[in-house]
Amino acid sequence: MVDPEGYARLIELARPDYVELKAYMHLGFSRKRLSQDNMPSHEEVLGFSEQVAQALEYQIADDSGGSRVVLLSKDGGKHNI
């Protein structure tokens, strides 16, 4: 995963309250094009998410290791919407 600042610039265009960063998962038809080696670990997704969050001035609100996903929010909280 590269260019967290570039991702942050794209995200800033939409100004969302929440951003969910996810890893590629080796499922379905993608298994014909990519290998499991292309699937980043949760630690890699978390590290990249921290860099994006810092560039956006967002905070990590939650994460799920099994799903390899990280939720960023403007205020660091999870709110029912």
Backbone hydrogen bonds, N-H to C=O, Kabsch-Sander energy under -0.5 kcal/mol:
donor,donor_aa,acceptor,acceptor_aa,energy
7,Y,3,D,-1.9
8,A,4,P,-2.3
9,R,5,E,-2.2
10,L,6,G,-1.9
11,I,7,Y,-2.6
12,E,8,A,-2.5
13,L,9,R,-1.0
13,L,10,L,-0.6
14,A,10,L,-0.6
14,A,11,I,-1.1
15,R,11,I,-1.4
19,V,72,L,-2.1
21,L,19,V,-0.6
21,L,70,V,-2.7
22,K,20,E,-0.5
23,A,68,R,-1.8
27,L,25,M,-2.0
30,S,27,L,-1.0
31,R,28,G,-1.6
32,K,29,F,-2.1
33,R,30,S,-1.3
34,L,30,S,-2.9
38,N,35,S,-1.7
39,M,36,Q,-1.7
45,V,41,S,-2.1
46,L,42,H,-2.9
47,G,43,E,-2.4
48,F,44,E,-2.4
49,S,45,V,-2.6
50,E,46,L,-2.2
51,Q,47,G,-1.5
52,V,48,F,-2.3
53,A,49,S,-3.1
54,Q,50,E,-2.2
55,A,51,Q,-2.0
56,L,52,V,-2.0
57,E,53,A,-1.5
58,Y,53,A,-2.3
59,Q,73,S,-2.8
61,A,59,Q,-0.6
61,A,71,L,-2.9
62,D,71,L,-1.4
64,S,69,V,-2.5
68,R,64,S,-1.2
69,V,64,S,-1.6
70,V,21,L,-2.5
71,L,62,D,-3.0
72,L,19,V,-3.4
72,L,70,V,-0.5
73,S,59,Q,-2.7
74,K,17,D,-1.8
79,H,77,G,-0.5
